[in-house]
Amino acid sequence: MVKNKKKQPSISPREVDVMNTLWEEGKPLMESEICERLPKLKSDKIRRLLEKLLQREFIEVIETVEDGTVLKRSYSTMITPEEYTAKYVHFKMSNYSWFILK
């Protein structure tokens, strides 16, 4: 018998770093601004993290600005820290609740 396994909707620790940066700033940030605030991560890594967060609808593009031949995007969160904690941290914990109940 094959069980349908639900995909865990949580995000990786690095994605949480990006989300925390956006939450702490409280305003939309461009990729370059996020890179400045997370110097341990390379810009291509941050770009991939932003794309993943966009695909999963944790963040959104607020504005696209043309800078010479480059388009720059401003990103903002679509979920508050409280919503994330209530919705996704609870989900993580509920996966392990059967240990507590035994």
Residue frames as qw, qx, qy, qz and C-alpha x, y, z in Angstrom:
[[0.000, 0.889, 0.458, 0.000, 0.00, 0.00, 0.00],
 [0.422, 0.279, 0.009, 0.863, 1.36, 3.41, -1.02],
 [0.200, -0.757, -0.458, 0.421, 0.70, 6.28, 1.34],
 [0.285, 0.798, 0.153, 0.508, 0.33, 9.83, 0.06],
 [0.561, -0.373, -0.270, 0.688, 2.94, 11.79, 1.91],
 [0.068, 0.974, 0.217, 0.010, 2.16, 15.48, 2.35],
 [0.574, 0.408, -0.135, 0.697, 4.96, 17.76, 1.35],
 [0.429, -0.587, -0.381, 0.571, 6.09, 19.77, 4.33],
 [0.244, 0.872, 0.275, 0.325, 5.24, 23.45, 3.68],
 [0.462, -0.807, 0.042, 0.364, 8.04, 24.84, 5.83],
 [0.496, 0.834, -0.200, 0.140, 11.05, 26.68, 4.48],
 [0.816, 0.102, -0.305, 0.480, 14.78, 26.06, 4.82],
 [0.503, -0.644, -0.190, 0.544, 16.95, 27.87, 7.39],
 [0.334, -0.075, 0.293, 0.892, 18.51, 29.99, 4.62],
 [0.082, -0.557, -0.567, -0.602, 15.06, 30.92, 3.32],
 [0.442, -0.771, -0.431, 0.157, 14.14, 31.89, 6.88],
 [0.466, -0.356, 0.021, 0.810, 17.22, 34.16, 6.92],
 [0.099, 0.243, 0.442, 0.858, 15.87, 35.95, 3.84],
 [0.319, -0.685, -0.579, -0.306, 12.36, 36.15, 5.31],
 [0.515, -0.642, -0.326, 0.466, 13.74, 37.49, 8.62],
 [0.343, -0.111, 0.170, 0.917, 15.67, 40.16, 6.72],
 [0.109, -0.428, -0.504, -0.742, 12.49, 41.28, 4.96],
 [0.471, -0.690, -0.548, -0.038, 10.43, 41.11, 8.16],
 [0.522, -0.490, -0.225, 0.662, 12.99, 43.07, 10.19],
 [0.221, 0.039, 0.248, 0.942, 13.30, 45.80, 7.57],
 [0.204, 0.577, 0.608, -0.507, 9.54, 46.21, 7.32],
 [0.417, 0.722, -0.080, -0.547, 9.67, 47.50, 3.75],
 [0.902, 0.418, 0.089, 0.055, 10.35, 46.00, 0.31],
 [0.389, -0.683, 0.491, 0.375, 14.02, 45.32, -0.42],
 [0.667, 0.615, -0.364, -0.209, 15.93, 44.76, -3.63],
 [0.968, 0.022, -0.178, 0.176, 18.13, 41.70, -4.04],
 [0.489, 0.498, -0.340, 0.631, 21.27, 43.85, -3.61],
 [0.342, -0.611, 0.287, -0.654, 19.94, 45.19, -0.29],
 [0.940, -0.282, 0.026, -0.189, 19.25, 41.67, 0.94],
 [0.836, 0.283, -0.263, 0.389, 22.81, 40.70, -0.09],
 [0.122, 0.627, -0.358, 0.681, 24.19, 43.60, 1.98],
 [0.603, -0.500, 0.278, -0.556, 22.28, 42.39, 5.03],
 [0.958, -0.143, 0.244, -0.053, 23.29, 38.74, 4.55],
 [0.200, 0.807, -0.532, -0.160, 27.01, 38.97, 3.68],
 [0.483, -0.316, 0.817, 0.002, 27.64, 35.28, 4.42],
 [0.684, 0.404, 0.608, -0.014, 25.49, 34.29, 1.43],
 [0.263, -0.117, 0.522, 0.803, 26.60, 34.82, -2.16],
 [0.384, 0.324, -0.013, -0.865, 24.31, 36.82, -4.43],
 [0.470, 0.101, -0.728, -0.488, 23.54, 33.83, -6.68],
 [0.216, -0.203, -0.914, 0.278, 22.45, 31.83, -3.61],
 [0.174, 0.373, 0.428, -0.805, 20.18, 34.68, -2.50],
 [0.417, 0.245, -0.398, -0.779, 18.74, 34.89, -6.02],
 [0.412, -0.057, -0.886, -0.203, 17.86, 31.16, -5.92],
 [0.096, -0.301, -0.778, 0.542, 16.34, 31.52, -2.45],
 [0.285, 0.334, 0.108, -0.892, 14.22, 34.46, -3.64],
 [0.456, 0.126, -0.637, -0.609, 13.02, 32.42, -6.63],
 [0.314, -0.179, -0.927, 0.103, 12.01, 29.52, -4.37],
 [0.021, 0.365, 0.581, -0.727, 10.19, 31.84, -1.99],
 [0.357, 0.271, -0.209, -0.869, 8.41, 33.48, -4.94],
 [0.425, 0.009, -0.815, -0.393, 7.31, 30.11, -6.36],
 [0.338, -0.315, -0.855, 0.235, 5.93, 29.06, -2.99],
 [0.180, -0.727, -0.343, -0.566, 4.22, 32.44, -2.51],
 [0.569, -0.543, -0.371, 0.494, 6.01, 33.45, 0.68],
 [0.188, -0.511, 0.067, 0.836, 7.19, 36.67, -1.00],
 [0.505, 0.733, 0.449, 0.083, 6.07, 38.82, -3.91],
 [0.427, 0.128, 0.197, 0.873, 7.62, 41.30, -6.32],
 [0.002, -0.756, -0.420, 0.503, 6.40, 44.78, -5.41],
 [0.285, 0.898, -0.087, -0.324, 8.20, 46.78, -8.07],
 [0.804, 0.125, 0.313, 0.490, 10.50, 46.26, -11.03],
 [0.010, 0.929, -0.101, -0.356, 12.89, 49.10, -11.85],
 [0.809, 0.488, 0.035, 0.326, 15.07, 49.42, -14.94],
 [0.396, -0.820, 0.262, 0.321, 18.67, 50.33, -14.09],
 [0.017, 0.553, -0.674, -0.490, 20.50, 50.68, -17.41],
 [0.558, 0.175, -0.693, -0.422, 20.19, 47.26, -19.02],
 [0.236, -0.049, -0.920, 0.310, 19.32, 45.49, -15.76],
 [0.531, -0.534, -0.318, -0.576, 15.87, 45.04, -14.24],
 [0.136, 0.156, -0.757, 0.620, 15.85, 45.21, -10.44],
 [0.523, -0.497, -0.596, -0.353, 13.00, 43.88, -8.34],
 [0.233, -0.392, 0.513, -0.727, 11.79, 44.89, -4.89],
 [0.517, -0.185, -0.833, -0.072, 10.59, 41.99, -2.75],
 [0.409, -0.364, 0.355, -0.758, 8.14, 41.95, 0.14],
 [0.069, 0.016, 0.976, -0.205, 6.75, 39.17, 2.31],
 [0.484, -0.259, -0.496, -0.672, 3.23, 37.85, 1.80],
 [0.738, -0.455, -0.499, -0.013, 3.02, 36.38, 5.29],
 [0.252, -0.827, 0.307, -0.397, 3.79, 37.87, 8.71],
 [0.196, 0.380, -0.850, 0.307, 6.18, 36.19, 11.16],
 [0.486, -0.064, 0.617, -0.615, 3.20, 35.37, 13.37],
 [0.835, 0.304, -0.035, -0.458, 1.30, 33.75, 10.49],
 [0.566, 0.465, -0.681, 0.012, 4.38, 31.73, 9.54],
 [0.059, -0.290, 0.832, -0.469, 4.85, 30.54, 13.12],
 [0.633, 0.070, 0.457, -0.621, 1.18, 29.67, 13.61],
 [0.826, 0.395, -0.092, -0.391, 0.78, 27.91, 10.28],
 [0.731, 0.483, -0.481, 0.039, 4.10, 26.23, 9.57],
 [0.035, 0.444, -0.777, 0.444, 5.88, 25.76, 12.87],
 [0.694, -0.076, 0.454, -0.554, 2.71, 24.14, 14.21],
 [0.878, 0.350, -0.209, -0.251, 2.69, 21.84, 11.15],
 [0.442, 0.504, -0.702, 0.242, 6.26, 20.78, 11.88],
 [0.246, -0.307, 0.724, -0.566, 5.48, 20.14, 15.53],
 [0.813, 0.052, 0.204, -0.543, 2.31, 18.18, 14.73],
 [0.751, 0.385, -0.527, -0.099, 4.42, 15.69, 12.75],
 [0.366, 0.281, -0.776, 0.429, 6.16, 14.78, 16.00],
 [0.512, -0.378, 0.245, -0.732, 3.19, 14.99, 18.36],
 [0.913, -0.107, -0.323, -0.225, 2.67, 11.23, 18.32],
 [0.553, 0.228, -0.621, 0.507, 5.94, 10.89, 20.26],
 [0.160, -0.282, 0.429, -0.843, 4.48, 13.02, 23.03],
 [0.741, -0.170, -0.057, -0.647, 1.17, 11.14, 23.05],
 [0.811, 0.058, -0.582, -0.008, 2.73, 7.70, 23.50]]
